């Protein structure tokens, strides 16, 4: 949907915007209490980790580190004491998104919010790029998905730069916004769902338990990156329309790219799971050159991370998104 007008069907969006729009959500999985995923999920009923100990100069254990290649430290200028900035420049034809999800403590409800500059799932942005270099700020959106026991509601209205306001601490598209209030992320949603145009109005408060300032390169040239900003967090959901309130585990990350995804990737698959105050994340990228990039990382509540063996790939049944 763009500027209040209904757009092509989701299947058409997936075809036009490269094979990257595959979305699903899972509320239960054996031995993994909370799971949210996009694409084809990697799921295992048991996670075997292989941590790498970090020692001080005296040989004393200091925690863990991940040995996956990360972006250089001087490229972390878009964070503020761990918090991601919302005013980071995005180049022509590029993209940046900030992703937040949460699952209720009883495992029955979930929410996904994605704030886009250069909406990677937009057929309008795809079409504009095919004609000429395009300002990503002309294709912005705040995507909201509500997953309730009774039904699922989804909203994503694409808008232009005239409806966008952002600075270091806040990101607003019309009346929906994300903003940092000290070290809490407050999200106000005022949207209409599709296809029934139901009102979605409420507030989400995310309280990170830890911060991660490392960004991971997804391609060999370092044009695309991923940063799990707050891998372990808590969330409070307070919706008026529909009436819906709960608390649960949460997660925040950000992705950035200097050029369109379809120029470097065939597909990507991402998942996260939470259990006992830990968050496990898998990120698998299939590149156009035939190479792959696999990340399997687990964070504890202190922000320490350890890698684990990538679980086997599980092919999901087709849904309305694919």
Buried (B, 14 or more C-beta within 10 A) or exposed (E): BBEEEEBEEBEEBBEBBBBBBBBBBBBEBEEBBBBBBBBBBBBBEEBEBEBEEEEEEEEEEEBBBBEBEBBEEEEBEBBEEBBBBBEBEBBEBBBBBBBBBBBBEEBBBBBBBBBBBBBBBBBBBBEBBEEEEBBBBBBBBBBBBBBBEEEEBBBBBBBBEEBBEBEBBBBBBBEBBBBBEEEBBBBBBBBBBBEEEBBBBBEBBBEBBBBBBBBBBBBEEBBBBBBBBBBBBBBBBEBEEBEBEBBBBBBBBBBBBBBBBBBBBBBBBBBBBBBEEBBBBBBBBBBEEEEEBEBBBBBBBEBBBBBBEBBEEEEBEEEEBB
